[in-house]
């Protein structure tokens, strides 16, 4: 089996990404399984830069291939914010409810046409010495007037998919995994993963 470390301790992301990227011959690991690796720096100005930084750092620290995700919400009326600050938009890192409340407060009074937004995701795959691949995906939508639904995480309760009239928090996990920004990025990355798995299997035989 080819072992790849997902560069996060976020159990939601590990579960979602390992499911989206399921590939015969690959075994996925959470960063939680590795001791002594500190917080991963997110100093980049873009999702792509942050994903590459994290993938390279974890690959070097573990000696394994590493996959990193950097993703977030971009709101048109906020000039693309929260963007790379999505996880800490309200101040404390990972406070989803506070982040959602801040976005809703900043958009209060705006009509549907002024509430356009998109989820963006960048996946970077790295070996200890180089970056192997980068894939991106986007999911267009708008910010709902109020939070709804308990599925998902992050901004899912306020990110509305207009064609179904529901927030991502109201969608099933199966639907989300089919159409989300991460699903699109994952589809673009899977051919590379399949090639790596085949090469690994050939090298062992």
N, CA, C and O of each residue as an XYZ file, in Angstrom:
820
protein
N       0.836     -1.204      0.000
C       0.000      0.000      0.000
C       0.875      1.261      0.000
O       1.950      1.284      0.599
N       0.405      2.279     -0.665
C       1.072      3.573     -0.655
C       0.451      4.423      0.454
O      -0.755      4.669      0.455
N       1.282      4.867      1.394
C       0.784      5.655      2.522
C       0.886      7.145      2.217
O       1.938      7.632      1.801
N      -0.221      7.869      2.427
C      -0.238      9.317      2.231
C      -0.850      9.965      3.471
O      -1.895      9.536      3.959
N      -0.186     10.998      3.969
C      -0.653     11.725      5.147
C      -1.489     12.924      4.705
O      -1.053     13.720      3.873
N      -2.679     13.047      5.262
C      -3.502     14.231      5.025
C      -3.085     15.281      6.051
O      -3.163     15.041      7.256
N      -2.649     16.428      5.579
C      -2.003     17.428      6.432
C      -3.007     18.236      7.244
O      -3.097     19.456      7.110
N      -3.755     17.539      8.085
C      -4.685     18.221      8.991
C      -5.015     17.299     10.152
O      -4.945     16.075     10.034
N      -5.375     17.905     11.274
C      -5.895     17.161     12.419
C      -7.400     17.303     12.519
O      -8.013     16.790     13.455
N      -8.001     17.994     11.561
C      -9.445     18.202     11.527
C     -10.116     16.903     11.067
O     -10.000     16.523      9.902
N     -10.810     16.231     11.974
C     -11.391     14.927     11.655
C     -12.429     15.015     10.540
O     -12.567     14.076      9.756
N     -13.168     16.138     10.452
C     -14.146     16.315      9.372
C     -13.454     16.287      8.014
O     -13.895     15.602      7.091
N     -12.353     17.050      7.907
C     -11.641     17.117      6.630
C     -10.984     15.787      6.280
O     -10.988     15.373      5.120
N     -10.418     15.116      7.288
C      -9.784     13.820      7.025
C     -10.802     12.836      6.473
O     -10.533     12.139      5.495
N     -11.969     12.780      7.098
C     -13.016     11.856      6.663
C     -13.503     12.213      5.260
O     -13.670     11.333      4.416
N     -13.727     13.487      5.016
C     -14.246     13.909      3.715
C     -13.219     13.683      2.612
O     -13.549     13.137      1.559
N     -11.980     14.098      2.845
C     -10.962     13.973      1.803
C     -10.600     12.520      1.521
O     -10.433     12.141      0.362
N     -10.478     11.708      2.556
C     -10.137     10.298      2.315
C     -11.248      9.597      1.544
O     -10.984      8.687      0.758
N     -12.494     10.021      1.767
C     -13.601      9.460      1.000
C     -13.588      9.922     -0.444
O     -13.774      9.117     -1.357
N     -13.370     11.212     -0.661
C     -13.355     11.759     -2.013
C     -12.186     11.224     -2.841
O     -12.290     11.074     -4.059
N     -11.072     10.940     -2.161
C      -9.858     10.534     -2.856
C      -9.598      9.039     -2.759
O      -8.487      8.585     -3.032
N     -10.600      8.279     -2.376
C     -10.420      6.829     -2.229
C      -9.879      6.244     -3.533
O     -10.484      6.377     -4.596
N      -8.725      5.594     -3.417
C      -8.037      5.035     -4.582
C      -7.456      3.678     -4.203
O      -6.759      3.581     -3.194
N      -7.717      2.635     -4.969
C      -7.125      1.327     -4.661
C      -5.609      1.424     -4.536
O      -4.944      2.027     -5.379
N      -5.072      0.825     -3.481
C      -3.628      0.827     -3.297
C      -3.104      1.972     -2.464
O      -1.899      2.063     -2.229
N      -4.011      2.877     -1.997
C      -3.574      4.013     -1.173
C      -4.218      3.927      0.202
O      -5.417      3.681      0.330
N      -3.405      4.131      1.219
C      -3.881      4.154      2.601
C      -3.667      5.570      3.149
O      -2.557      6.100      3.120
N      -4.738      6.160      3.643
C      -4.697      7.547      4.111
C      -4.481      7.601      5.619
O      -4.969      6.750      6.363
N      -3.740      8.617      6.053
C      -3.471      8.808      7.480
C      -3.751     10.261      7.861
O      -3.516     11.182      7.079
N      -4.253     10.442      9.066
C      -4.417     11.788      9.618
C      -3.106     12.259     10.211
O      -2.299     11.444     10.659
N      -2.885     13.548     10.219
C      -1.711     14.112     10.874
C      -1.736     13.814     12.374
O      -0.701     13.846     13.040
N      -2.918     13.528     12.891
C      -3.066     13.204     14.310
C      -2.231     11.977     14.692
O      -1.865     11.816     15.856
N      -1.934     11.126     13.730
C      -1.173      9.906     14.015
C       0.323     10.161     14.162
O       1.071      9.248     14.513
N       0.768     11.381     13.901
C       2.195     11.707     13.966
C       2.441     12.696     15.098
O       1.822     13.757     15.160
N       3.344     12.334     15.979
C       3.664     13.169     17.131
C       4.790     14.156     16.796
O       5.611     13.909     15.913
N       4.805     15.254     17.510
C       5.907     16.189     17.413
C       5.858     17.153     16.249
O       6.825     17.879     16.016
N       4.757     17.184     15.510
C       4.616     18.138     14.401
C       3.731     19.284     14.888
O       2.565     19.078     15.224
N       4.282     20.464     14.922
C       3.555     21.619     15.435
C       2.513     22.134     14.469
O       2.285     21.530     13.421
N       1.874     23.249     14.807
C       0.875     23.860     13.924
C       1.473     24.176     12.562
O       2.625     24.597     12.459
N       0.679     23.968     11.522
C       1.161     24.223     10.166
C       0.950     25.688      9.805
O      -0.145     26.229      9.960
N       2.000     26.311      9.327
C       1.928     27.730      8.978
C       1.052     27.939      7.753
O       1.100     27.164      6.797
N       0.253     28.995      7.798
C      -0.576     29.394      6.655
C      -0.255     30.850      6.348
O      -1.095     31.735      6.511
N       0.962     31.079      5.906
C       1.433     32.448      5.658
C       1.164     32.912      4.232
O       1.392     34.080      3.917
N       0.688     32.034      3.371
C       0.479     32.378      1.970
C      -0.652     33.364      1.764
O      -1.569     33.461      2.580
N      -0.574     34.093      0.664
C      -1.616     35.066      0.336
C      -2.749     34.444     -0.456
O      -3.769     35.093     -0.686
N      -2.587     33.176     -0.887
C      -3.611     32.498     -1.679
C      -3.834     31.092     -1.145
O      -3.003     30.560     -0.409
N      -4.961     30.491     -1.518
C      -5.234     29.104     -1.141
C      -4.149     28.180     -1.689
O      -3.702     27.262     -1.002
N      -3.730     28.427     -2.920
C      -2.715     27.584     -3.543
C      -1.400     27.634     -2.765
O      -0.787     26.601     -2.497
N      -0.977     28.837     -2.408
C       0.279     28.973     -1.678
C       0.215     28.241     -0.341
O       1.170     27.563      0.037
N      -0.888     28.370      0.370
C      -1.020     27.706      1.662
C      -1.054     26.190      1.526
O      -0.441     25.483      2.325
N      -1.763     25.685      0.526
C      -1.838     24.239      0.332
C      -0.448     23.664      0.048
O      -0.083     22.620      0.589
N       0.314     24.338     -0.791
C       1.668     23.873     -1.124
C       2.572     23.937      0.104
O       3.328     23.000      0.362
N       2.502     25.028      0.862
C       3.317     25.157      2.068
C       3.050     24.010      3.044
O       3.985     23.417      3.581
N       1.777     23.701      3.269
C       1.427     22.658      4.233
C       1.823     21.272      3.738
O       2.336     20.460      4.508
N       1.590     21.000      2.463
C       1.939     19.683      1.918
C       3.440     19.443      2.001
O       3.872     18.357      2.388
N       4.234     20.437      1.646
C       5.686     20.278      1.690
C       6.185     20.119      3.124
O       7.078     19.312      3.384
N       5.617     20.881      4.048
C       6.051     20.803      5.442
C       5.770     19.425      6.034
O       6.615     18.863      6.730
N       4.591     18.882      5.762
C       4.231     17.579      6.328
C       5.015     16.458      5.651
O       5.417     15.504      6.318
N       5.237     16.552      4.358
C       6.040     15.537      3.661
C       7.454     15.494      4.230
O       8.003     14.414      4.452
N       8.043     16.657      4.465
C       9.393     16.703      5.031
C       9.416     16.164      6.458
O      10.347     15.456      6.841
N       8.394     16.497      7.246
C       8.370     16.105      8.650
C       8.110     14.613      8.836
O       8.602     14.013      9.792
N       7.344     14.013      7.934
C       6.966     12.599      8.099
C       7.763     11.652      7.218
O       7.843     10.457      7.500
N       8.353     12.178      6.154
C       9.037     11.314      5.198
C       8.092     10.590      4.262
O       8.522      9.752      3.470
N       6.808     10.905      4.344
C       5.776     10.280      3.502
C       5.282     11.281      2.462
O       5.569     12.475      2.546
N       4.542     10.781      1.489
C       3.785     11.694      0.641
C       2.745     12.387      1.511
O       2.219     11.794      2.453
N       2.454     13.636      1.196
C       1.484     14.397      1.988
C       0.520     15.130      1.080
O       0.899     15.660      0.035
N      -0.725     15.150      1.495
C      -1.768     15.881      0.777
C      -2.284     16.994      1.682
O      -2.654     16.744      2.830
N      -2.310     18.207      1.174
C      -2.827     19.331      1.949
C      -3.961     20.004      1.209
O      -3.955     20.121     -0.017
N      -4.924     20.439      1.979
C      -6.078     21.163      1.461
C      -6.031     22.575      2.022
O      -5.785     22.759      3.214
N      -6.260     23.563      1.187
C      -6.566     24.895      1.718
C      -7.812     25.347      0.991
O      -7.873     25.356     -0.239
N      -8.777     25.713      1.758
C     -10.069     26.037      1.165
C     -10.774     27.069      2.019
O     -10.404     27.313      3.168
N     -11.787     27.664      1.440
C     -12.525     28.657      2.195
C     -13.599     29.311      1.363
O     -13.912     28.885      0.251
N     -14.152     30.355      1.936
C     -15.284     31.067      1.360
C     -14.843     32.425      0.839
O     -14.091     33.139      1.502
N     -15.311     32.775     -0.340
C     -15.106     34.113     -0.890
C     -16.472     34.748     -1.136
O     -17.306     34.184     -1.845
N     -16.695     35.910     -0.554
C     -17.977     36.610     -0.682
C     -17.770     37.863     -1.515
O     -16.925     38.697     -1.190
N     -18.539     37.997     -2.588
C     -18.359     39.124     -3.514
C     -18.499     40.466     -2.820
O     -17.680     41.360     -3.030
N     -19.531     40.617     -1.994
C     -19.796     41.899     -1.343
C     -18.730     42.269     -0.323
O     -18.656     43.419      0.111
N     -17.911     41.308      0.056
C     -16.833     41.563      1.016
C     -15.474     41.604      0.329
O     -14.438     41.469      0.980
N     -15.483     41.792     -0.991
C     -14.233     41.885     -1.726
C     -13.435     40.601     -1.747
O     -12.209     40.630     -1.857
N     -14.126     39.460     -1.642
C     -13.450     38.166     -1.645
C     -13.137     37.635     -0.260
O     -12.663     36.506     -0.131
N     -13.388     38.416      0.774
C     -13.208     37.942      2.150
C     -14.331     36.936      2.473
O     -15.389     36.982      1.846
N     -14.116     36.041      3.431
C     -12.925     35.920      4.279
C     -11.712     35.287      3.607
O     -10.606     35.421      4.131
N     -11.862     34.604      2.476
C     -10.726     34.088      1.726
C      -9.824     33.198      2.560
O     -10.296     32.285      3.237
N      -8.512     33.467      2.511
C      -7.564     32.609      3.223
C      -7.714     32.729      4.736
O      -7.120     31.944      5.475
N      -8.489     33.685      5.203
C      -8.736     33.832      6.641
C     -10.055     33.184      7.057
O     -10.580     33.474      8.131
N     -10.586     32.311      6.211
C     -11.910     31.739      6.468
C     -12.020     31.072      7.833
O     -13.033     31.233      8.513
N     -11.010     30.335      8.244
C     -11.090     29.587      9.503
C     -10.998     30.493     10.726
O     -11.385     30.091     11.823
N     -10.489     31.711     10.549
C     -10.298     32.615     11.692
C     -10.895     33.988     11.429
O     -10.401     34.989     11.950
N     -11.938     34.045     10.636
C     -12.514     35.320     10.215
C     -13.011     36.135     11.403
O     -12.874     37.359     11.417
N     -13.582     35.473     12.389
C     -14.116     36.179     13.556
C     -13.083     36.342     14.664
O     -13.381     36.923     15.707
N     -11.880     35.840     14.449
C     -10.822     36.001     15.441
C     -10.206     34.690     15.871
O      -9.030     34.446     15.603
N     -10.984     33.828     16.540
C     -10.437     32.572     17.041
C     -10.505     31.506     15.959
O     -11.549     31.333     15.330
N      -9.408     30.788     15.733
C      -9.335     29.780     14.675
C     -10.341     28.659     14.923
O     -10.395     28.089     16.013
N     -11.135     28.351     13.897
C     -12.037     27.207     13.965
C     -13.359     27.445     14.667
O     -14.093     26.491     14.924
N     -13.687     28.700     14.987
C     -14.978     28.980     15.634
C     -16.030     29.188     14.540
O     -16.311     30.318     14.141
N     -16.603     28.083     14.065
C     -17.515     28.127     12.916
C     -18.720     29.031     13.171
O     -19.091     29.823     12.305
N     -19.321     28.923     14.331
C     -20.524     29.714     14.608
C     -20.219     31.202     14.608
O     -20.998     31.992     14.075
N     -19.102     31.593     15.196
C     -18.730     33.010     15.212
C     -18.438     33.508     13.802
O     -18.825     34.620     13.445
N     -17.757     32.693     12.999
C     -17.472     33.079     11.617
C     -18.761     33.279     10.827
O     -18.900     34.253     10.087
N     -19.695     32.357     10.986
C     -20.971     32.469     10.278
C     -21.735     33.716     10.703
O     -22.286     34.432      9.867
N     -21.764     33.968     11.997
C     -22.477     35.151     12.493
C     -21.868     36.433     11.937
O     -22.592     37.373     11.608
N     -20.549     36.477     11.831
C     -19.903     37.682     11.314
C     -20.265     37.915      9.854
O     -20.574     39.043      9.469
N     -20.231     36.869      9.036
C     -20.596     37.029      7.622
C     -22.038     37.497      7.495
O     -22.326     38.419      6.731
N     -22.944     36.873      8.235
C     -24.356     37.269      8.164
C     -24.540     38.719      8.608
O     -25.329     39.456      8.016
N     -23.825     39.121      9.631
C     -23.941     40.502     10.120
C     -23.452     41.489      9.070
O     -24.088     42.519      8.849
N     -22.338     41.191      8.422
C     -21.777     42.102      7.427
C     -22.650     42.219      6.182
O     -22.593     43.225      5.476
N     -23.457     41.195      5.910
C     -24.312     41.214      4.719
C     -25.758     41.579      5.048
O     -26.618     41.537      4.168
N     -26.033     41.932      6.283
C     -27.401     42.251      6.692
C     -27.988     43.357      5.803
O     -27.356     44.389      5.575
N     -29.190     43.120      5.315
C     -29.883     44.106      4.495
C     -29.648     43.960      3.007
O     -30.328     44.618      2.219
N     -28.713     43.124      2.594
C     -28.447     42.936      1.167
C     -29.395     41.894      0.586
O     -29.705     40.893      1.232
N     -29.853     42.141     -0.647
C     -30.740     41.206     -1.324
C     -29.981     40.034     -1.919
O     -28.751     40.022     -1.901
N     -30.708     39.032     -2.454
C     -30.083     37.817     -2.984
C     -29.015     38.079     -4.043
O     -27.985     37.405     -4.061
N     -29.251     39.058     -4.932
C     -28.296     39.301     -6.014
C     -26.975     39.870     -5.507
O     -25.955     39.782     -6.191
N     -26.993     40.448     -4.324
C     -25.776     41.040     -3.759
C     -25.063     40.091     -2.799
O     -24.090     40.468     -2.147
N     -25.561     38.850     -2.719
C     -25.008     37.917     -1.741
C     -24.203     36.785     -2.396
O     -24.019     35.721     -1.803
N     -23.727     37.026     -3.624
C     -22.971     36.006     -4.339
C     -21.705     35.595     -3.597
O     -21.042     36.418     -2.967
N     -21.387     34.321     -3.682
C     -20.214     33.793     -2.988
C     -19.756     32.519     -3.672
O     -20.449     31.982     -4.535
N     -18.593     32.044     -3.286
C     -18.100     30.773     -3.808
C     -17.226     30.117     -2.757
O     -16.517     30.778     -1.998
N     -17.301     28.808     -2.741
C     -16.334     28.010     -2.003
C     -15.182     27.721     -2.955
O     -15.411     27.437     -4.130
N     -13.948     27.788     -2.467
C     -12.790     27.423     -3.271
C     -11.951     26.411     -2.515
O     -11.850     26.468     -1.289
N     -11.350     25.485     -3.245
C     -10.494     24.466     -2.656
C      -9.278     24.252     -3.538
O      -9.386     24.177     -4.762
N      -8.122     24.154     -2.904
C      -6.890     23.759     -3.590
C      -6.310     22.566     -2.849
O      -6.140     22.609     -1.631
N      -6.008     21.500     -3.582
C      -5.353     20.320     -3.036
C      -3.941     20.251     -3.591
O      -3.732     20.341     -4.801
N      -2.975     20.091     -2.698
C      -1.574     19.958     -3.127
C      -1.030     18.634     -2.627
O      -1.234     18.271     -1.469
N      -0.339     17.915     -3.494
C       0.282     16.640     -3.158
C       1.789     16.808     -3.283
O       2.298     17.254     -4.312
N       2.502     16.438     -2.202
C       3.952     16.647     -2.210
C       4.693     15.439     -1.677
O       4.204     14.718     -0.806
N       5.890     15.232     -2.220
C       6.877     14.303     -1.670
C       7.823     15.139     -0.811
O       7.759     16.367     -0.854
N       8.692     14.509     -0.039
C       9.610     15.294      0.801
C      10.490     16.277      0.027
O      10.938     17.277      0.588
N      10.738     16.002     -1.247
C      11.647     16.864     -2.006
C      10.980     17.731     -3.068
O      11.623     18.621     -3.624
N       9.684     17.485     -3.364
C       9.061     18.287     -4.426
C       7.544     18.188     -4.385
O       6.970     17.284     -3.779
N       6.915     19.149     -5.051
C       5.465     19.144     -5.205
C       5.124     18.286     -6.419
O       5.695     18.470     -7.493
N       4.193     17.349     -6.248
C       3.841     16.418     -7.320
C       2.656     16.892     -8.149
O       2.626     16.688     -9.363
N       1.678     17.525     -7.500
C       0.481     17.941     -8.235
C      -0.301     18.952     -7.413
O      -0.240     18.960     -6.183
N      -1.042     19.811     -8.122
C      -1.953     20.768     -7.502
C      -3.258     20.746     -8.292
O      -3.242     20.795     -9.522
N      -4.384     20.674     -7.589
C      -5.698     20.657     -8.254
C      -6.622     21.635     -7.544
O      -6.551     21.800     -6.326
N      -7.491     22.282     -8.316
C      -8.394     23.289     -7.757
C      -9.849     23.002     -8.126
O     -10.145     22.373     -9.142
N     -10.739     23.485     -7.269
C     -12.172     23.375     -7.536
C     -12.917     24.553     -6.941
O     -12.505     25.097     -5.916
N     -14.028     24.958     -7.583
C     -14.869     26.041     -7.083
C     -16.325     25.598     -7.060
O     -16.742     24.747     -7.846
N     -17.091     26.187     -6.145
C     -18.523     25.890     -6.031
C     -19.240     27.215     -5.826
O     -19.125     27.833     -4.768
N     -19.980     27.650     -6.838
C     -20.659     28.942     -6.778
C     -21.974     28.839     -6.028
O     -22.672     27.828     -6.105
N     -22.300     29.896     -5.305
C     -23.558     29.942     -4.565
C     -23.816     31.352     -4.047
O     -23.411     32.333     -4.670
N     -24.485     31.447     -2.917
C     -24.714     32.748     -2.293
C     -24.890     32.542     -0.784
O     -25.088     31.426     -0.304
N     -24.812     33.643     -0.069
C     -24.965     33.576      1.375
C     -26.445     33.669      1.734
O     -27.129     34.605      1.321
N     -26.933     32.710      2.493
C     -28.334     32.698      2.922
C     -28.587     33.847      3.908
O     -27.651     34.441      4.443
N     -29.853     34.141      4.131
C     -30.196     35.203      5.091
C     -30.025     34.730      6.529
O     -29.836     35.542      7.435
N     -30.089     33.428      6.737
C     -29.928     32.872      8.079
C     -29.348     31.475      7.970
O     -29.511     30.802      6.952
N     -28.678     31.047      9.013
C     -28.106     29.703      9.021
C     -29.212     28.659      9.031
O     -30.255     28.846      9.657
N     -28.966     27.547      8.321
C     -29.945     26.455      8.278
C     -29.220     25.139      8.030
O     -28.300     25.068      7.215
N     -29.638     24.110      8.733
C     -29.067     22.785      8.543
C     -27.937     22.490      9.499
O     -27.209     23.385      9.929
N     -27.803     21.200      9.829
C     -26.766     20.786     10.785
C     -25.720     19.867     10.175
O     -24.852     19.360     10.885
N     -25.792     19.648      8.871
C     -24.801     18.795      8.218
C     -23.566     19.625      7.859
O     -23.622     20.854      7.821
N     -22.468     18.946      7.601
C     -21.269     19.640      7.176
C     -20.586     20.381      8.308
O     -20.774     20.060      9.481
N     -19.785     21.384      7.942
C     -19.030     22.155      8.922
C     -18.626     23.476      8.286
O     -18.957     23.725      7.127
N     -17.931     24.312      9.009
C     -17.498     25.591      8.470
C     -18.678     26.486      8.122
O     -19.571     26.705      8.940
N     -18.668     26.998      6.897
C     -19.717     27.919      6.456
C     -20.905     27.196      5.819
O     -21.794     27.850      5.273
N     -20.939     25.885      5.876
C     -22.017     25.119      5.229
C     -23.424     25.578      5.613
O     -24.296     25.607      4.745
N     -23.690     25.940      6.886
C     -25.061     26.349      7.232
C     -25.511     27.666      6.596
O     -26.708     27.950      6.570
N     -24.575     28.478      6.081
C     -24.985     29.754      5.482
C     -24.683     29.826      3.991
O     -25.025     30.817      3.345
N     -24.047     28.792      3.430
C     -23.740     28.795      1.994
C     -24.888     28.117      1.260
O     -25.092     26.909      1.381
N     -25.620     28.898      0.509
C     -26.831     28.406     -0.158
C     -26.551     28.051     -1.612
O     -25.863     28.788     -2.319
N     -27.083     26.930     -2.047
C     -26.981     26.497     -3.440
C     -28.281     26.907     -4.128
O     -29.306     26.261     -3.914
N     -28.272     27.959     -4.947
C     -29.516     28.522     -5.488
C     -30.394     27.534     -6.240
O     -31.617     27.594     -6.118
N     -29.810     26.634     -7.008
C     -30.641     25.757     -7.836
C     -31.456     24.751     -7.029
O     -32.435     24.196     -7.528
N     -31.053     24.519     -5.786
C     -31.850     23.621     -4.933
C     -32.521     24.372     -3.793
O     -33.358     23.807     -3.089
N     -32.161     25.648     -3.600
C     -32.786     26.448     -2.568
C     -32.492     25.987     -1.152
O     -33.289     26.210     -0.241
N     -31.336     25.337     -0.966
C     -30.942     24.852      0.356
C     -29.506     25.249      0.642
O     -28.712     25.480     -0.270
N     -29.187     25.324      1.925
C     -27.794     25.521      2.289
C     -27.074     24.176      2.220
O     -27.703     23.118      2.194
N     -25.745     24.239      2.191
C     -24.967     23.000      2.192
C     -25.212     22.237      3.494
O     -25.134     21.009      3.529
N     -25.508     22.973      4.554
C     -25.824     22.331      5.818
C     -27.093     21.510      5.778
O     -27.321     20.683      6.661
N     -27.926     21.721      4.768
C     -29.160     20.950      4.605
C     -29.014     19.816      3.592
O     -29.937     19.020      3.420
N     -27.872     19.737      2.927
C     -27.660     18.696      1.929
C     -27.116     17.432      2.586
O     -26.471     17.494      3.632
N     -27.377     16.306      1.973
C     -26.811     15.055      2.473
C     -25.324     15.016      2.174
O     -24.848     15.690      1.261
N     -24.592     14.226      2.947
C     -23.158     14.079      2.709
C     -22.896     13.528      1.315
O     -21.917     13.902      0.670
N     -23.772     12.638      0.847
C     -23.591     12.049     -0.483
C     -23.701     13.111     -1.573
O     -22.913     13.119     -2.518
N     -24.685     14.011     -1.438
C     -24.841     15.078     -2.420
C     -23.644     16.009     -2.396
O     -23.111     16.375     -3.444
N     -23.222     16.391     -1.204
C     -22.077     17.298     -1.080
C     -20.836     16.687     -1.700
O     -20.088     17.378     -2.391
N     -20.606     15.413     -1.467
C     -19.409     14.768     -2.002
C     -19.436     14.626     -3.517
O     -18.412     14.348     -4.141
N     -20.602     14.817     -4.100
C     -20.706     14.718     -5.553
C     -20.460     16.054     -6.245
O     -19.934     16.083     -7.357
N     -20.835     17.169     -5.598
C     -20.850     18.450     -6.312
C     -20.008     19.556     -5.684
O     -19.947     20.655     -6.235
N     -19.366     19.304     -4.562
C     -18.672     20.376     -3.857
C     -17.363     20.785     -4.521
O     -16.887     20.135     -5.452
N     -16.795     21.874     -4.020
C     -15.500     22.362     -4.480
C     -14.413     21.327     -4.220
O     -13.520     21.150     -5.049
N     -14.475     20.641     -3.080
C     -13.493     19.596     -2.796
C     -13.693     18.404     -3.727
O     -12.723     17.779     -4.157
N     -14.955     18.085     -4.039
C     -15.217     16.964     -4.946
C     -14.609     17.233     -6.315
O     -14.024     16.335     -6.921
N     -14.740     18.462     -6.809
C     -14.178     18.803     -8.115
C     -12.653     18.737     -8.084
O     -12.036     18.174     -8.988
N     -12.049     19.308     -7.053
C     -10.591     19.249     -6.944
C     -10.120     17.801     -6.834
O      -9.107     17.426     -7.425
N     -10.860     16.988     -6.075
C     -10.486     15.584     -5.902
C     -10.554     14.826     -7.221
O      -9.666     14.026     -7.516
N     -11.594     15.062     -8.022
C     -11.703     14.387     -9.324
C     -10.507     14.721    -10.205
O     -10.025     13.875    -10.959
N     -10.034     15.950    -10.107
C      -8.900     16.368    -10.924
C      -7.580     15.770    -10.426
O      -6.632     15.633    -11.199
N      -7.516     15.414     -9.141
C      -6.291     14.865     -8.578
C      -6.215     13.343     -8.659
O      -5.121     12.780     -8.647
N      -7.367     12.671     -8.742
C      -7.376     11.208     -8.667
C      -6.546     10.507     -9.741
O      -5.931      9.485     -9.434
N      -6.492     10.999    -10.987
C      -5.630     10.307    -11.968
C      -4.166     10.235    -11.532
O      -3.509      9.215    -11.738
N      -3.659     11.298    -10.940
C      -2.283     11.279    -10.430
C      -2.137     10.264     -9.308
O      -1.140      9.544     -9.254
N      -3.119     10.196     -8.409
C      -3.059      9.232     -7.310
C      -3.059      7.799     -7.836
O      -2.329      6.945     -7.330
N      -3.874      7.542     -8.845
C      -3.929      6.196     -9.423
C      -2.587      5.814    -10.037
O      -2.151      4.671     -9.906
N      -1.929      6.759    -10.706
C      -0.616      6.470    -11.299
C       0.412      6.171    -10.212
O       1.212      5.245    -10.349
N       0.391      6.951     -9.134
C       1.333      6.729     -8.036
C       1.102      5.370     -7.382
O       2.059      4.679     -7.032
N      -0.165      4.982     -7.214
C      -0.486      3.700     -6.606
C       0.021      2.552     -7.481
O       0.549      1.566     -6.968
N      -0.142      2.682     -8.811
C       0.331      1.639     -9.727
C       1.851      1.518     -9.698
O       2.395      0.414     -9.705
N       2.532      2.669     -9.666
C       3.997      2.642     -9.610
C       4.480      2.009     -8.312
O       5.451      1.252     -8.307
N       3.805      2.318     -7.220
C       4.181      1.746     -5.925
C       4.007      0.241     -5.937
O       4.860     -0.494     -5.440
N       2.884     -0.223     -6.513
C       2.628     -1.664     -6.570
C       3.656     -2.375     -7.451
O       4.107     -3.474     -7.128
N       4.024     -1.730     -8.579
C       5.021     -2.317     -9.480
C       6.388     -2.400     -8.804
O       7.114     -3.380     -8.971
N       6.732     -1.357     -8.037
C       8.033     -1.333     -7.377
C       8.149     -2.425     -6.305
O       9.246     -2.908     -6.027
N       7.027     -2.808     -5.710
C       7.059     -3.837     -4.675
C       7.138     -5.244     -5.252
O       7.609     -6.176     -4.600
N       6.658     -5.380     -6.512
C       6.623     -6.727     -7.124
C       7.945     -7.083     -7.807
O       8.078     -8.172     -8.364
